[in-house]
Each structure stands twice: as structure tokens, then as C-alpha cells.
């Protein structure tokens, strides 16, 4: 299980995860198709058929979103960027890259391939659906379409709309990343390119918000019309894009501040340690109660065997503390996220964020050099932010 969701399977070594918000949008789309769209298009269809086709359409739509993100991830891998997982959530999907692209050309290729994938899939579904109707593509003809062609003729245009929408230059949408790659290539400055692209993204986001609120209060907008629900959704998308643009720019600033900073500068080299045969009772009373450390390296000789933390102690019944050595409850070193002294703070922060842990040991040939905690990185960022 993952924080905020769960893993469903793995493709090409990439974990495919579902955020809990995905279930909401999946059910909403299925219900809207089964109770509204398909009954109007095919009033003679029985309810069971409407729900079956609606369920199939929702599954195919999210499979298309997955293909969209897989294209992004596979291109990233081909350009040397590790991708561990893809998460589908309320607004689509996101590929979890370990770090930002190293060049403007890589950013451009990664950004353009995703909307192109959606548009190509959309055209393919649309033409297949049209061919299966045995007729033209007017609304009267769609009413005569069979279930398979109906499914394809809904998923096709939706994918095309998705691809076109992603080309809107609102960072961090793909179109915004295309814009950033162009500015980055022209200026050679990722930080400046990110600031400008994020600014454009926030302007577009506010246009969405204002337009959506206007639609909700009855204003008719060309191509979009009016309506409370449609306006509310547009405003919600604008709010999401505004926050995402600001957050993405902050990530670039963090990367810029941490890049090239060795972990040895930020780590705590005087971290208290315990021996493997130390009892849990001794750990609690002699170590945990006397300082503010959450975790303690377990050292045998001069080699680190593992890490024992508060959570490990909490899982052990109190009456077993006196007779249990920490070696039985610790997390072995081979199961820990670790960094080498040659790593920079950016890599360490990626490790901390990816695994959702509070600290990573800094090891060299099994020897503990120190512990780098998330709060140490945050303190450094606060100090650097104050200076800048």
C-alpha cells in the first residue's frame, strides 16, 4: 500500500499506482455515461447495456491516460531519467521522475510525446468507431451505432480533447513544459525559464477560474456555453493548475539551492549509535529519552547493521523490552535507503521523498559517516531562502 493510494501492477519495471481520488472520478464518469450520455444517444438500449458500455468506456479512457504517461516515462528512461512509478489520480496521471530533465531538448521531447500519444490514440479510436458504424459521423448516425462503435466514438474525441488541452501553455501541463524548454534553450537558464513558464501557467489558471465562475453565474462563453456544474469544474481545474504551477516552480528553486551541495555538509556526523545486543529497554531509557533523535544506527564494530526507530519500539509489547535486543526489531541496512558521501543534497532529498522517510544514512563501504535528516535539509533551505 502507498500513501494516498495503492499499487495495482507493474509495466516495464514501472509501478502503476492508483490514488484514492481516481476511484471518485472513475465512478463519476461511469455514472455520467450510463445515466446521461448513452440513454440520450440510445433510448432503446436496456439499462444493463448502458452500464456495461459506460464501464468499458471508463476503463478504456483510463487505459489511454496510462498510455499517455507511459509514453512520457519511456522517453524519460531513454534519455537517462529513472522513473519508478506512475500514479493515476483525479486529474489524470503523473510520472514520478527522480529528478528534472538535464537539458532543454530532453524536456521538449518528453513534453511533446504525451499529447501526441493522446491525439494519435484519439484519431485511431475515432476512425475505428466510424468504420464500425457503417455510416457517416453525424449525430443521427451515432444514434444507430452499435455498443463497440459507441464506446470508440466517445473515447476517441475525449483523447483528442485531452491531447489538445495538454498543449495549453499552462505549466506544469505538457504545453507549459514545451514553453519552458523553448525559453530554457534560448536563455540557458532553467530557473528563469521555470519562473516565466510558471507565471504564464498561473495567468492561464486565473483565466480558467474567472471564466468558470462566470459560467456558473449564467454567463455564456463561446465554445463552452454556461452552466453551474461546467463552470465549477473549469474553476476547479484553474485552481488546481494555479497551485501546481507554484509548486512546480518551488521544486525548481529547491533543486537549484541543493544541487552541488554535498550531503556531508548537511549530515549529522555525531549521531549517537547503539550496539546490536543493546536491549530495547536500554535503548528507550538511555538513548531515546535523553535526546531528540528519532532513529539510531545499530553498529557492530565499525559496520552499520541497521537502523532502529521509535516506530520499531512501538510495535514491540512493553513486557518484552527487557529481553529483546535491538537487532531483532531494527530495519537491516540492505532494506534502507542510503546515500554515499559523493551524492549531493538533491539526490538525498529525492530518496527521502520517494520512500517517504525522515532520514537516510550516509555510508561508505558499510561504514557510517553520518545521518542526513529531512529537517536538516529543510533548515538549510530556510537559511538559503532568507539569504536570497
C-alpha positions in Angstrom: 0.0 0.0 0.0 1.1 3.5 -0.7 0.5 6.8 1.0 -2.8 8.2 -0.6 -3.4 5.1 -2.8 -2.2 1.7 -3.8 -0.2 -0.2 -6.4 -2.1 -2.3 -9.0 0.6 -3.8 -11.2 4.0 -3.1 -12.9 4.8 -2.4 -16.6 8.4 -2.4 -17.9 9.6 -2.2 -14.3 7.4 0.8 -13.5 4.9 0.6 -10.7 1.4 1.7 -11.7 -0.4 3.2 -8.7 -3.9 4.5 -8.2 -4.6 7.5 -5.9 -7.9 7.2 -4.0 -9.2 10.3 -5.9 -9.1 8.2 -9.1 -11.9 6.0 -7.8 -14.1 9.1 -7.4 -13.6 10.3 -11.0 -13.9 6.8 -12.4 -17.3 6.3 -10.8 -18.4 9.8 -11.8 -17.5 9.2 -15.5 -19.2 5.8 -15.5 -22.3 7.2 -13.8 -22.5 10.2 -16.2 -22.2 8.0 -19.3 -24.6 5.3 -18.0 -27.3 7.6 -16.7 -27.0 10.6 -19.0 -25.0 10.3 -22.3 -25.8 6.8 -23.6 -29.5 6.8 -22.7 -29.9 10.0 -24.7 -27.9 8.6 -27.6 -29.6 5.2 -27.5 -33.0 5.4 -25.8 -33.7 1.8 -26.9 -30.8 0.3 -25.0 -31.5 -1.6 -21.8 -30.0 -0.2 -18.6 -27.6 -3.1 -18.2 -26.1 -2.4 -21.7 -25.8 1.3 -20.8 -23.8 0.5 -17.7 -21.7 -2.2 -19.4 -20.6 0.2 -22.2 -20.1 3.0 -19.7 -17.9 0.8 -17.6 -15.9 -0.3 -20.6 -15.6 3.3 -21.8 -14.2 4.4 -18.4 -11.7 1.6 -18.3 -10.5 2.4 -21.9 -10.3 6.1 -21.1 -8.0 5.5 -18.1 -6.0 3.0 -20.1 -5.5 5.8 -22.6 -4.3 8.1 -19.7 -1.9 5.3 -18.7 -0.6 5.1 -22.3 -0.1 8.9 -22.2 2.0 8.7 -19.1 3.8 5.5 -20.2 5.0 7.4 -23.3 6.3 10.1 -21.1 8.1 7.6 -18.8 9.6 5.5 -21.6 11.0 8.6 -23.3 12.4 9.8 -19.9 14.1 6.4 -19.4 15.6 6.6 -22.9 17.1 9.9 -22.0 18.6 8.6 -18.8 16.0 9.7 -16.3 14.9 7.0 -13.8 11.1 6.5 -13.5 9.9 4.3 -10.6 6.2 4.8 -10.8 3.1 6.3 -12.5 0.2 7.5 -10.4 -3.3 7.9 -11.8 -5.4 10.4 -9.8 -8.3 12.9 -10.0 -6.9 15.0 -12.9 -5.2 12.2 -14.9 -1.8 10.9 -14.3 1.7 11.8 -13.3 5.1 10.1 -13.9 7.3 10.2 -10.8 10.7 11.1 -12.1 13.6 11.0 -9.7 14.9 14.4 -11.0 14.2 17.1 -13.6 15.5 16.7 -17.2 19.1 17.7 -17.7 18.6 19.6 -20.9 16.0 21.6 -22.8 16.0 19.1 -25.7 15.1 16.3 -23.3 12.3 18.4 -21.7 10.9 19.2 -25.2 10.8 15.6 -26.4 9.3 14.4 -23.1 6.7 17.1 -23.1 5.6 16.8 -26.8 5.3 13.0 -26.9 2.5 12.8 -24.4 -0.2 15.0 -26.1 0.8 13.5 -29.4 0.2 10.0 -28.0 -3.3 11.0 -26.8 -4.1 12.7 -30.2 -3.0 9.6 -32.1 -4.9 7.3 -29.9 -8.0 9.5 -30.2 -7.8 9.6 -34.0 -7.3 5.8 -34.1 -10.4 5.2 -31.9 -12.4 7.7 -33.8 -11.7 6.2 -37.2 -12.3 2.6 -35.9 -15.6 3.7 -34.4 -16.6 5.4 -37.6 -15.7 2.4 -39.7 -17.8 0.1 -37.4 -20.9 2.3 -37.7 -21.1 1.6 -41.4 -22.3 5.1 -41.8 -21.2 8.7 -41.6 -20.4 10.6 -38.4 -23.4 12.9 -37.9 -25.4 12.7 -34.6 -28.2 10.8 -36.4 -25.7 8.2 -37.5 -24.3 7.9 -34.0 -27.7 7.0 -32.7 -27.5 3.9 -34.9 -24.1 2.9 -33.7 -23.5 -0.5 -32.0 -22.1 -0.7 -28.5 -18.5 -1.1 -29.6 -18.5 1.8 -32.1 -20.4 3.9 -29.5 -17.6 3.2 -27.0 -14.9 4.1 -29.5 -16.7 7.2 -30.8 -16.8 8.5 -27.2 -13.2 7.6 -26.2 -11.7 8.9 -29.5 -12.8 12.6 -29.2 -12.1 12.6 -25.4 -8.5 11.6 -26.1 -8.1 14.3 -28.8 -9.5 16.9 -26.4 -7.1 15.6 -23.7 -4.2 15.9 -26.1 -5.1 19.4 -27.2 -5.8 20.5 -23.6 -2.4 19.3 -22.5 -0.8 21.5 -25.2 -2.2 24.6 -23.4 1.0 26.5 -22.3 0.0 26.3 -18.6 2.9 25.0 -16.7 3.1 22.2 -15.5 0.9 20.8 -18.3 2.9 19.4 -21.2 2.3 22.6 -23.2 3.8 24.6 -20.3 6.8 22.3 -20.3 7.2 22.8 -24.1 7.2 26.6 -23.4 9.7 26.1 -20.6 12.0 24.0 -22.8 11.9 26.7 -25.5 12.8 29.5 -23.0 15.4 27.3 -21.4 17.0 26.5 -24.7 17.0 30.2 -25.6 18.4 31.5 -22.3 20.3 28.6 -21.0 18.8 29.3 -17.6 16.4 26.7 -16.1 15.4 28.8 -13.1 14.4 31.8 -15.3 12.6 29.5 -17.8 10.7 27.9 -14.9 9.7 31.3 -13.4 8.4 32.6 -16.8 6.6 29.3 -17.6 5.0 29.2 -14.1 3.9 32.8 -14.5 2.2 32.1 -17.8 0.6 29.0 -16.3 -0.8 31.0 -13.3 -2.2 33.7 -15.7 -4.0 31.0 -17.7 -5.1 29.3 -14.5 -6.7 32.5 -13.3 -8.4 32.9 -16.7 -9.9 29.4 -16.1 -11.1 30.4 -12.6 -12.7 33.6 -13.7 -14.3 32.1 -16.7 -15.6 29.1 -14.7 -17.1 31.4 -12.0 -18.7 33.5 -14.8 -20.2 30.4 -16.4 -21.5 29.2 -13.0 -23.4 32.5 -12.7 -25.0 32.2 -16.1 -22.6 33.9 -18.5 -22.3 32.2 -21.9 -18.8 31.6 -23.1 -18.0 30.8 -26.7 -17.4 27.1 -27.3 -18.1 26.4 -23.6 -21.6 27.7 -23.1 -22.7 28.2 -19.5 -23.9 26.1 -16.5 -23.1 25.8 -12.8 -21.5 22.3 -12.9 -19.4 23.0 -16.0 -18.3 26.4 -14.6 -17.5 24.9 -11.3 -15.3 22.2 -12.9 -13.5 24.8 -15.0 -12.8 27.0 -12.0 -11.6 23.9 -10.0 -9.2 23.0 -12.8 -7.9 26.5 -12.8 -7.4 26.4 -9.1 -5.5 23.1 -9.4 -3.3 24.5 -12.2 -2.5 27.6 -10.3 -1.3 25.6 -7.3 0.5 23.1 -9.4 2.4 25.9 -11.3 3.5 27.5 -8.0 4.5 24.1 -6.5 6.5 23.1 -9.6 8.4 26.4 -9.6 9.2 25.8 -5.9 10.6 22.4 -6.8 13.0 24.0 -9.3 14.1 26.5 -6.7 14.8 23.7 -4.2 16.7 21.8 -6.8 18.7 24.9 -7.6 19.6 25.5 -4.0 20.6 21.9 -3.3 22.4 21.0 -6.5 26.1 20.6 -5.9 25.7 20.7 -2.1 27.4 17.5 -0.7 25.4 15.5 1.8 28.5 15.6 4.1 27.9 19.3 4.6 24.3 18.8 5.9 24.5 15.4 7.6 24.9 14.9 11.4 28.2 13.2 11.9 27.9 12.9 15.7 24.8 10.8 15.6 24.5 8.5 18.7 24.6 4.8 17.9 23.7 1.6 19.7 25.2 -2.0 19.6 23.1 -4.9 18.2 22.9 -6.5 21.7 21.5 -3.4 23.4 18.1 -4.2 24.8 15.1 -2.2 23.7 14.6 -1.1 27.4 18.2 0.3 27.4 17.6 2.0 24.0 14.5 3.7 25.3 15.8 4.8 28.8 19.5 5.5 28.0 19.1 6.9 24.4 15.7 7.9 23.3 14.7 9.7 26.5 17.9 11.7 26.7 17.9 13.4 23.2 15.6 14.3 20.3 16.8 11.7 17.8 14.1 9.6 16.3 16.3 6.8 14.9 19.6 5.2 16.0 22.1 3.4 13.8 22.9 -0.1 15.0 26.7 -0.5 14.8 28.7 -3.8 15.1 32.3 -3.0 15.3 32.6 -0.2 12.7 30.0 -1.6 10.3 26.4 -0.4 10.3 23.9 -3.3 10.7 20.7 -1.4 10.6 18.5 1.4 11.9 16.1 1.3 14.9 13.4 3.9 15.3 10.5 4.9 17.5 8.0 3.0 15.3 10.0 -0.2 15.7 9.8 0.2 19.5 6.1 0.9 19.5 5.4 -2.3 17.7 7.0 -4.4 20.4 4.9 -5.2 23.5 6.2 -3.4 26.6 6.8 -6.6 28.6 9.3 -7.7 26.0 11.6 -4.7 26.1 14.0 -6.0 28.8 14.7 -9.3 26.9 14.7 -8.1 23.3 17.9 -6.8 21.6 17.5 -4.0 19.1 19.0 -6.3 16.4 15.6 -8.1 16.4 13.5 -5.1 15.7 15.8 -2.9 13.6 15.5 -2.4 9.8 18.6 -4.1 8.3 20.9 -1.9 6.2 20.1 -3.7 3.0 16.5 -2.6 3.3 17.3 1.0 4.0 17.5 4.0 1.6 21.2 5.1 1.8 23.4 7.7 0.1 27.1 7.9 -0.4 29.3 10.8 0.6 29.7 11.6 -3.1 25.9 12.3 -3.5 24.6 15.8 -3.4 21.6 17.0 -1.3 19.3 16.9 -4.4 19.7 13.1 -4.7 19.2 12.7 -1.0 16.0 14.7 -0.9 14.7 12.6 -3.8 15.4 9.5 -1.8 13.7 10.9 1.2 10.6 12.0 -0.8 10.3 8.9 -2.9 10.3 6.5 0.1 8.6 8.9 2.5 11.3 8.5 5.2 12.7 11.1 7.6 16.4 10.3 7.3 19.0 8.4 5.3 22.3 7.1 6.5 25.4 8.3 4.7 27.6 5.2 4.2 31.0 4.4 2.6 31.9 0.7 2.3 29.5 -0.1 5.1 31.0 2.5 7.4 28.6 5.1 8.8 29.7 8.7 8.2 26.5 10.3 9.4 22.8 10.6 9.2 21.0 13.1 6.9 17.6 14.1 8.1 14.8 15.8 6.2 14.6 18.5 8.8 18.4 19.3 8.3 17.7 19.8 4.6 14.6 22.0 5.3 16.7 24.1 7.8 19.3 24.6 5.1 16.7 25.7 2.6 15.2 28.1 5.1 18.6 29.7 5.7 19.4 29.9 2.0 15.9 31.3 1.2 16.5 34.0 3.8 19.8 34.9 2.2 18.3 35.0 -1.3 
